[in-house]
Amino acid sequence: MSPEEIRQRLEFYQDLGIKQIYRRQIKPSEVKPSEVKPSEMKPIETDIQLPSMVPAGDTLERISADIGDCTRCRLCKGRKKIVFGDGNSHAKLVFVGEGPGADEDEQGLPFVGRAGQLLTQMIEGTSAKEGIPLKRKDVYICNVVKCRPPENRTPEPDEMEICGQFLFRQLSAIEPKAICALGSTAAKALLGGKDGVTKLRGKWHKWHDIPLMVTYHPSYLLRPYNQNAKRESWEDLKKVLHFVYD
Ligand code: URA
């Protein structure tokens, strides 16, 4: 790894909230890696002031240009289009989903399939009912990974890590008043930890200093036996809309 790659990796861990990394107490030259016992590992604080991972004056255009014709992970092999994100670059509210499906992959736009239609209905219908003049184009919508995983499988941790730097930059560039994480993958990518939606939903969390609400993924709500979740999702969304737009 080059020093720049190491810097980026450490910075990414720091952004994920990992404050300690471990190094061997003994000199690497003194011992083969296989001989290092866990008891010989010593925590070191990573309070080294790393330069920001977000370039000064970062913009969505620049982030998209930096992604380029990405081949950083295996997801590039099956994709038709990179799905960067869509909406208002000054949005007060950002929705983060998991990754593109077949329709999104075709069109290069997030949430345009069935789940997307439901998300649009949720945003526009709930705001109308609550007296908030908000259209889908007023918010920003993006995903944890920008390329469609094969068979719509859940993105792998390394794919999320590699693509995570771009999500980080998108959220930092937009600086919304609140973020809404749709489903477990988005919640894990943004909050870390292992808890699923059932545990996390309905409560305010934070992504860096930005309030973050977790709710169910619209695909989950499309299943007919999840009517309770649908009601809960509407409640979560109402909380978000009033917090952001009142
Ligand atoms: N599901 C997602 O998580 N994202 C999309 O863009 C579409 C479906």
Residues whose N, C-alpha, C, O or C-beta is under 5 A from the ligand:
A	BS01	URA	G97 E98 G99 P100 G101 E104 P110 F111 A115 N143
